[in-house]
Amino acid sequence: MGDPQYGTDGPLVRRHRWLSAATGLSAAALALTVLAPLVTHGVGWPTAARDTIAADGYAATGATNLVSAIYLGYRAFDTLGETIVLLVALAGSMALVASTPGRPDLAADAAGGLVDRRGAGHTDVINVIAGKLAPIVLLFGAYVMLYGHASPGGGFQGGVALASGVIFIAIGRRAGGVGRISPSIAAFGPRALSRIEAIAFASILALSFPGSGDALAGLIGAIGEAAGGSGERAATVAPIIALNIGIGLKVGSGVALTCVMMLGGERE
Amino acid sequence: MIEALLAIVVAASIYAMLSKDLLHGAIALSLTSVLSAAIFFLAMAPDVAITEAAVGAGLSTIVFVWAIRNTERTDRS
């Protein structure tokens, strides 16, 4: 309160306010200068890449969802880079979360264990909703992840939905509403999550080596032929499904791990 | 339809900026994410809609609520 920087008056604050207003206005003017020609100019959007992908995307990658075809078929290395960025961001935020002391009252609350958390605003409504929603959200996430090549979604979206399901389980567990899913709780602990993330990231890296996608496609094609089908479509789309699963598990476990740590799950 | 949703998004964003109660602001931001997801869906971009709903309404809200819980709930400036 007595901190001069955060007071409501004083010349320092007033000058800063003018400075931020001027900076904001000049940033808006710069953005308008860059963006306005895009809207006002008569030249249309570039269409060459779009038309090529629309014409050849299905045949080249086997994915009916062209968004997946682009970001896992044509630009998989771009996606690999994004995954690494996400990994670094998660590592940074987990370091922050782990080093946050937290408020003493909350720490004592968490040390109280499973049952005492009910008092901290956790009602039966939250217990029931978290417990009932978790399997549905996990199933939805798995569907979005596995069918990213054919329907909207993909590894990242499915992974985040999976993470939401794990968070629901963590909330239910923290609130004491373990219920029926208690035998499988160890599968959603921090240790298991970090192992899943490491294995999934290793498999994404393995798939990014030259030739590994073709090898996987050949393997799936051979299995498909042995099963009596032609196996051609399955072979073409196999690397995309494999990348979707890898990215989904990596994103899901990484995000879930961060959130479970934030919820205080690591103290148990 | 899209215009009405956009108007609510703008109103909720302004409320999130001006609200002194940071928890109310975080929930208003979550509302903008849900409505943006609806707008993306209406604009026939279901992939983006799924991402916006999961990341914007779900995970970033959890991060905000965690940060508010570990600091304080009111905006003092």
Interface residues (C-beta under 8 A of the other chain):
Chain A: M1 Y6 T8 N65 V67 T100 G102 R103 L106 V144 P152 G153 G154 F156 Q157 V160 A161 A163 S164 I167 V255 C259 M262 L263
Chain B: P46 D47 A49 I50 T51 A54 V55 G58 L59 I62 V63 W66 R69 N70 R76 S77
